[in-house]
Amino acid sequence: MIYLATPYTHKRLEIQTARTEANVRAVEYFLKKNIYLYSPIVMPEAVSNLGQPIDWDVWMNYAIRTIEKFDRFMIFELPGHEESRGLAWERDYIARNKYKAEILTWDAAKEFLPEGLKEILLSYQD
């Protein structure tokens, strides 16, 4: 099982929702190839959709407890990944523990992301 590190938080809810959908689609895409990903975004987002927002501190505690269980990582370079505080923390964790991470580039993700979702994700700087 591979931990999927990715940007999530954004000032626009539309971007956060699109990032969650991109994670779900990545998990689905790789599942069809018998590659098993764990996304720390998907489950907390589902809980948040029930009306209980997940703030940074709650997510961090969740991430710390889950990331320690993994020794394989994939970094999903969605638009805005360079500015992501959570992804920076995940990258640092991977480096500190001398793990290697595969990179899921934006160009590669275009293969399984629908056009409308790609447009929303690209608008993260608006």
DARA-V946496 format. One record per residue. PHI is phi in radians with two decimals (* if undefined). NEAR is the number of other C-alpha atoms within 8 Angstrom. Layout:
BEGIN
phi = [PHI | PHI]
near = [NEAR | NEAR]
END
This chain:
BEGIN
phi = [* | -2.03 | -1.39 | -1.72 | -1.60 | -2.78 | -1.24 | -2.42 | -1.06 | -2.69 | -1.15 | -1.73 | -1.01 | -1.02 | -1.23 | -1.02 | -1.10 | -1.15 | -1.13 | -1.10 | -1.06 | -1.07 | -1.14 | -1.05 | -1.16 | -1.12 | -1.03 | -1.09 | -1.01 | -1.29 | -1.03 | -1.13 | -1.77 | 1.06 | -2.00 | -1.81 | -1.89 | -2.03 | -1.87 | -1.27 | -1.59 | -1.10 | -1.19 | -1.03 | -1.13 | -1.08 | -1.13 | -1.06 | -1.13 | -1.45 | 1.89 | -1.95 | -1.03 | -1.72 | -1.50 | -0.98 | -1.11 | -1.12 | -1.07 | -1.04 | -1.05 | -1.10 | -1.08 | -1.04 | -1.22 | -1.56 | -1.08 | -1.13 | -1.52 | -1.97 | -2.29 | -2.24 | -2.41 | -2.32 | -1.78 | -1.65 | -1.53 | -1.21 | -0.92 | 1.66 | -1.10 | -1.16 | -1.67 | -1.31 | -1.17 | -1.14 | -1.15 | -1.07 | -1.09 | -1.12 | -1.05 | -1.09 | -1.02 | -1.06 | -1.16 | -1.01 | -1.66 | 1.03 | -1.55 | -1.83 | -2.21 | -1.33 | -1.96 | -1.73 | -1.35 | -1.04 | -1.07 | -1.18 | -1.17 | -1.03 | -1.13 | -2.08 | -1.69 | -1.21 | -0.94 | -1.03 | -1.18 | -1.06 | -1.08 | -1.08 | -1.07 | -1.26 | -1.53 | -1.04 | -1.56 | -1.15]
near = [8 | 11 | 13 | 12 | 13 | 11 | 14 | 10 | 6 | 8 | 5 | 7 | 7 | 7 | 13 | 11 | 8 | 11 | 12 | 12 | 8 | 10 | 11 | 10 | 10 | 10 | 12 | 8 | 9 | 11 | 10 | 7 | 6 | 6 | 8 | 9 | 11 | 9 | 12 | 11 | 9 | 10 | 8 | 10 | 10 | 8 | 11 | 10 | 8 | 6 | 6 | 7 | 7 | 10 | 6 | 6 | 6 | 8 | 10 | 9 | 8 | 8 | 9 | 8 | 8 | 9 | 8 | 7 | 6 | 10 | 7 | 10 | 14 | 12 | 11 | 12 | 12 | 11 | 9 | 10 | 10 | 6 | 6 | 11 | 7 | 10 | 11 | 10 | 8 | 9 | 9 | 8 | 8 | 12 | 9 | 7 | 6 | 6 | 10 | 8 | 9 | 7 | 8 | 10 | 9 | 10 | 6 | 7 | 10 | 9 | 6 | 8 | 10 | 7 | 6 | 6 | 10 | 10 | 8 | 11 | 12 | 8 | 8 | 11 | 5 | 3]
END
